[in-house]
């Protein structure tokens, strides 16, 4: 795995509005709690794991909130040098970019 310099992460984060950063942080923390409760590693997560997590949110959140949660997880993985595939598989249903 490639080590990512803190300055690079700061630069990437600075491109987002404060409310978005706060929401992403909350989304990541929620996913981490969900994973820990199920003895799963949150990072890197499999697409199946992310799909099941997002589906678990479907009863209580709007689809836009679930989509933001997916975006937060994709960004979190990217920041740590991992690719989270969302164009296919279980997470694709929640990916706004997927037709």
JOQUIBEL-V110201 format. One record per run of one state. SS is the DSSP state (@ for helix, = for strand, . for the rest). FROM is the first residue (numbers start at 1). TO is the last residue. Records with the same first field share a line. If there is no record, write none. Layout:
# JOQUIBEL-V110201
SS = FROM-TO  FROM-TO
This chain:
# JOQUIBEL-V110201
. = 1-5  15-17  38-46  58-62  80-89  95-99
@ = 6-14  18-37  47-57  63-79  90-94
